[in-house]
Amino acid sequence: MKKLAFVLALFLVGSMAFAQNPVSWAFTSKKISDKVYEIHLTATIQPGWHLYSQNQPDDAIAQPTSFVFNNNPLLVFDGKVKEIGKLEKYRDEKLDVSANQYSNKVNFIQTVKLKGNAKTAVTGKLEFQTCDDEKCLPPKTTNFTIALK
């Protein structure tokens, strides 16, 4: 019950702060070899704010960052999205909740392989949530298109 009340309170406070955007995203591709690319989805986080990892503990209150890639018959996705950054393990003893989060910057990387010799792009959307020490903003969805060059 405490967790539910806490999440609702965070949502209400976050709803009042909807105009804030403490995370900016950059989307790039890097050619690794003849038909293999790395897709980089890089979050730059304003000081005092946190972005949540894709992987959260069982008692987490945070909305994990998630990625949905659109189907592209020219591509094969190799493995899962990796996270490169300084992972912080947050624990609130009062509320008995935890979260895995990043500050400053985190780079999410997905490897893709082209099936043929064609120009194409990786498209999709990501969903993320950010919090500071006082409030959480509602989850936000961002669409992306990343050309493979």
Beta strands, then each sheet from edge to edge (+ up, - down):
strand 1: 23-33
strand 2: 36-45
strand 3: 50-52
strand 4: 66-69
strand 5: 75-85
strand 6: 88-92
strand 7: 97-102
strand 8: 105-114
strand 9: 121-128
strand 10: 130-131
strand 11: 140-147
sheet 1: 1+ 2- 8+ 5-
sheet 2: 6+ 7- 3+ 10-
sheet 3: 4+ 9- 11+
end
